[in-house]
Amino acid sequence: MSHPHPNLFVTLHGIPLRIELRWPFHRATSGADFYVLHGDVQLEDGSGLRAQVSANLTLTLAGELPSLEPVHAESLVINAIRKTVDNGQLEFLKSAKLQPVEVSSRYYAFREKKIRFPTQKEEDVVGLLRRKVYWLAVRLGAPKVWLADPHDASYVNLPAERLLQLAQGLADAGLMQMEGEYATPTAALAAMQETLQHELQAGLARTKAQYNPSMIAS
C-alpha cells in the first residue's frame, strides 16, 4: 500500500526493471525437486527488451518459509531476480525465451531463520537510491518514490531506517527532496541523465543483454 509503483525496481548496477510474477508457485512437472513461479522481467529503458523467467525455489528453502504466498515469498523472488541480473545471468531479448532464476538457500540464514541477501557497501546503496529516484520519477513519471521499501532493505541487507539516512545525504547534496519515507527528484538529478544512461549501459554490459545502445530512449 505504501508503494505507488510496486512492480518497478532498480538493480545495484542501475538497470530499471518491471517485474510481473504469475502466482502461485507450483511443483515442477519435470520431476525436479523444486517449486516453480513464472514471471516477466522487462527493461524499463524504452528498448522493449525483456526476459521470461522461471523462478525455481528449492524444496529446502520452501520448507523454511511460512508459506509460498506472496506475503512470504514475493520479496525473496524479486530480489533473487535482481541478483541474477546483477550477476549477468539473464539475457534480455526482443523475443520470449524462458530462463531459470535460482531461488535457493544461498539467500537464507538458517541459524537466524531469516532471508538474507549479501550486505552491500553503503556507497553502492547510495548509488542505488539515486538511480531509483531517477528512473522511477524522472524517466517513468512516478510522482514520488518510496525509499523505505522492505524489498530494497532485504536486497542490500540494511534496515529501512538506514536507507532513509543514506537518502538524506542525497537530499543534502541537492539531488532530491525528502518528505518522510518518500523522495522527489530535483532538477540537479534530472540533469544527470547522461551519467545515469552511461551507468545503465555499463550495467547491461554485465548481463547477457542483446541490445543496441541506439535503442535506449534518450
Secondary structure, 3 states (H helix, E strand, C coil): CCCCCCCEEECCCCCEEEEEEEEEEEECCCCCCEEEEEEEEEECCCCCCEEEEEEEEEHHHHCCCCCCCHHHHHHHHHHHHHHHHHCCCCCCECCCCEEEEEECHHHEECCCCEECCCCCCHHHHHHHHHHHHHHHHHHCCCCCEECCCHHHHHHHCCCHHHHHHHHHHHHHCCCEEEECCEEEECHHHHCCHHHHHHHHHHHHHCCCCCCCHHHCCC
